[in-house]
Amino acid sequence: IADLRHIMANRATGQYNGTRAWIMRQTGTVKFFNTTKGYGFITPEDASKDVFVHITAVQAAGIPDLSDGARLSYELQDDKRGRGQQAMELQLL
């Protein structure tokens, strides 16, 4: 029941992943993205550290071209290799 209260209280600000963790969407601006190299960085709106974005996240989102300066929302997920966090579940704004 405590989990359900948490879900209901915060449903408008993020997504519940079913494992007692709340995934928050963030927004930012593409600092740069190099399609040839397959990666780039997003500058978060909250002025925190730039976020890595891999071409696989862009392709999974169905975004044909990620242009510098584009605004988007995303979720942070830990890199599978332990290199920090990266942007996933991208949505253009």
N, C-alpha and C positions, 0 to 999 in steps of 0.2 A: 504494500500500500504506500509506503514511503516513496518507492520508485515512481508509482503512478502519480503521486502529488508533484514530484519533481518534474515529470514529463508535462503535466498539465500547466504547471507554473511557468515553464520555459519553452513551451511549444512554438512560440512565435520567433524565438531568437536562434534556434539551431535545430539539430536533428538528433534524436535519440537512437543510438546504435544497438539497443537491446542487451547490452552487457554492462549496464550501470555507468556508461560513459556517454557524455553529451558532446557531439561534434558541432563546433561552432563554425559557421561560414564567415569568411572574412572578405574584405574588398580591397582592391589595390589597382595599381597601374603597371602595365608592362614596361619595365625599364629598358630591356632589350630582349630580343629573341632571334637566334640564329638557326634557321631551318636546316642549313647544311650541317652544322655541328650537332643539332638536335636538342638544344637546351637554351635556357634564358633565365631571367630573373624578374620578379614582380616586386615593386615597392609597395608595401602595405600602407593603407590610409592612416593607420595609427602610428606611423613613423618608426615602427620597429624594424628589425633587421630584414634585409631583402630576402625573398623566398625563392628557392630554386624551383624551376618548372622544366620537366622533361617533355620531349616531343610526344611520348606515348600518352601523356595526360591530355595534350592538345588533340591528338588523333581520337582518343576515347571520347572526348567531348564533341567530336564532329566539327571542330573549328578548322576551316580550310587554311586560314592564314592568321597567325597571331602577330599583329602589328605593334610596333613600339608606340606607347602612349595609349593603347587600348585599355579600357576599364573593364574589370571582371571581378567575379566573386569566386571563391575557391574554399576548399577544406584543406587543412594541414594534416599530413600523415607522415609517420616515421618512414624513412628510407629503409628498404629491405636489407641494405648492406650496412646499416648503422652509421650513415654519413650525416645524419641530421634529419630535418623535416623538409618535405617538398609539397608543392601545390598539386592537388588532385580535384576531381569533380568540378572542372572549370565551367563557368557560365559567363558569356559576354554580357555586359550591362549596357 
